[in-house]
């Protein structure tokens, strides 16, 4: 049965482990990552309307509202595949910071694909939704899943982890924080190729992940991101703040994606507030902060 409207939650993600293992022939980079959605994200309203056309608006002034936005690309992809060209009114309310490595645009696109599939009751096969999502953006397929996943290739190869590993992640609380500036993913990969002496070895990265998945260790023991070397060279403030937080409140921090957002596992509200205080003392009051859960 066709529904007429829906409000969708579009979660951000964090990368608990991210290794860049090489450059592909198509110009993309190969990576291996363990990523998880979090209960912090955007909201998207979709309404089927009688007039034809896509009426898309976003409350973030710097984001495009034409096909330069992944939401519009997702709508066009769905319409092309299904032949459904009904009028749509779409409103995107942004909370995920742009250029922070949290996958906001990719999440928006994937969630819109899922939402349209539900609204129009088209029941597209999972493999087809995955194929559509991967053509829209490298990170998009991840957000078709509901929990932590292993990511390989340029981001299009997604595997869910087993239940025991999921239980070590789901519900864990973490402090998410980011500076007042964004970091372009394209810039970060370009800097990575120039600044990093060698790519991570794929076999070694796979072994690290497998060892953690088969253990009973908490996620704090896994944290690693190859982009830290790039950010620490260009923006020493990241390294200084990470050291300060480690020494003052005993937390290990990491970045997510190619930055600029960072996170640390913090189960205690008092420690989370202290971390927030230190972050804003170092980066100013415009620095973002959320105390959130892994999904």
Secondary structure, 3 states (H helix, E strand, C coil): CCCCEEEEEEEEEEEEEEEEEEECCCCCEEEEEEEEEEEEEEEEEEEEECCCCEEEEECCCCCCCCCCCHHHHHHHHHHHHHCCCCEEEEEEECCCCCCCCCCHHHHHHHHHHHHHHHHCCCCCCHHHHHHHHHHHCCCHHHHHCCCCEEEECCCCEEEECCHHHHHHHCCCEEEEEECCCCCCHHHHHHHHHHHCCCCCCHHHHHHHHHHHHCCCCCHHHCCEECHHHHHHHHCHHHHHHHHHHHHHHCCCEEECCCCCCEEEECCCHHHHHHHHHHHHHHHCCCCEEEEEEEC
